[in-house]
Amino acid sequence: MPSSPQANVDLLARSRSAVWHPCSQMKHYGQFPLVPISRGQGVWLYDHDGKRYLDTVSSWWVNLFGHCNPRINAALRDQLETLEHVMLAGFTHEPVVQLSERLRDLAPVGLGHCFYGSDGASAIEIALKMSAHYWRNIGEPDKTQFISLKNSYHGETLGALSVTDVALFRDAYSALIRQQATVPSPDWRNAAAGESAENYALRCAVALEQHLQQHHARLAAFIVEPLVQGAAGMAMYHPVYLQRARQLCDEYGVHLIADEIAVGMGRTGTMFACEHASPQQPRPQGERGCGITPDFLLLSKGITGGYLPLSVVMTTDDIYQAFYADETARGFLHSHSYTGNPLACRAALATLDIFAQDDVLAANRNKAAYLNGIALPLREHRAVRNWRNTGMIWAFEVDSPHRDFAQRCFALALQNELLLRPIGNTIYFMPPYIISEEEIELLVNRTLQIVEQLS
Ligand SMILES: *Cc1c(COP(=O)(O)O)cnc(C)c1O
């Protein structure tokens, strides 16, 4: 569509008046205007004036293989001409069956049953309900409580908020939810001076054990973001915590829910973050992992390559069997209109095809090493603290005199062709996997300039 500066201004005004934007104070858009995007290509987003922005946050952590990826586009075009949607109660279709089979073959051993939702928060609701319903079905109706990590984020519907520990998102609704308990987060930034990340994780596992010892009779499940707590500001922790959590949950008869909505699909360097929780090396791509198997593994965000909303809750045969009976009421009666949408499933299949055809995880290892190599001046900048990296996620804190650091950084980054969206004083990179070395250089060099200006 042809555009002009005036057309841009009009679009912003119309958006402010008719669209209620998420995660925003609408009034702030007076001072920090919305960015009108007209198209995307690879890692780049273009506005109506043709200015470009490197999508360093993968559009809220969803995009894996770039905007308008030709392979995913082709699969979707084909699906569009075949079947756009059909309800999944009483009906089935090739894309949802294939996707479930392929996920079962890729995921940690034992997760053979896929239940679909439309977004991350709905996957959380499904897992919480399924866990409690399981205990009820096997004659333990008192197990209805949950625990999560301090600073956890699991989405913002009421059930998901009850296991989310971000005060800003939660407090206004506290009267509406049954807030669940938290246990200490193994986030290594909280380790004592001289204490290793591993020892700190083990110390936090002791706190988990104490909680389980006391409360297991009422507990249905422990829900975690494996390895990286995204919304907490990309808090990272040692995988030994997941090993211990698995052992302890088994010991005390509590389900372990792995919320891999942000960290699944290769983001941490393995296909699923749970694979890191192993005394052996993570597996090469295509071989079955040797990490832990959670009772529920949740995927969304990157599963469709960032194209369409879809989520999946994968679970074990033990849990499945507890619902398999003659009475309807023992079944899992959760439903979403768009459950297993064929277009979304087809986008997910095309995404898995790219993982299979290109050696994505190996290529990502090289890209991560390249970024870490050239980032030395940034990493060692006097204002940068807690530099950290897991797979294709980087984060660090910036010492800045500006109280509105996040907004300033976002605005300055846009002027520098970067879409950066700091969480408080934490800058993070979570780029699409197709980012090139040249683009990595641009990202790192411009970020260094921005840090220099804001510190
Ligand atoms: C984004 C996210 C969710 C919620 O997903 P939505 O699709 O935004 O509802 C849940 N858990 C984690 C770890 C997430 O990053």
The ligand as an SDF file (V2000), in Angstrom:
LIG
                    3D

 15 15  0  0  0  0  0  0  0  0999 V2000
    4.4060  -16.2690   26.8780 C   0  0  0  0  0  0  0  0  0  0  0  0
    4.3990  -17.2650   27.9590 C   0  0  0  0  0  0  0  0  0  0  0  0
    3.2010  -17.8110   28.4490 C   0  0  0  0  0  0  0  0  0  0  0  0
    1.8500  -17.3680   27.9760 C   0  0  0  0  0  0  0  0  0  0  0  0
    1.6660  -17.5460   26.6000 O   0  0  0  0  0  0  0  0  0  0  0  0
    0.5780  -16.6440   25.8460 P   0  0  0  0  0  0  0  0  0  0  0  0
    0.5030  -17.2240   24.4780 O   0  0  0  0  0  0  0  0  0  0  0  0
    1.1260  -15.2460   25.8390 O   0  0  0  0  0  0  0  0  0  0  0  0
   -0.6850  -16.7480   26.5940 O   0  0  0  0  0  0  0  0  0  0  0  0
    3.2920  -18.7750   29.4310 C   0  0  0  0  0  0  0  0  0  0  0  0
    4.4840  -19.1850   29.8990 N   0  0  0  0  0  0  0  0  0  0  0  0
    5.6410  -18.6990   29.4520 C   0  0  0  0  0  0  0  0  0  0  0  0
    6.9220  -19.2080   29.9930 C   0  0  0  0  0  0  0  0  0  0  0  0
    5.6390  -17.7010   28.4850 C   0  0  0  0  0  0  0  0  0  0  0  0
    6.7980  -17.1670   28.0720 O   0  0  0  0  0  0  0  0  0  0  0  0
  1  2  1  0
  2  3  1  0
  2 14  2  0
  3  4  1  0
  3 10  2  0
  4  5  1  0
  5  6  1  0
  6  7  2  0
  6  8  1  0
  6  9  1  0
 10 11  1  0
 11 12  2  0
 12 13  1  0
 12 14  1  0
 14 15  1  0
M  END
$$$$
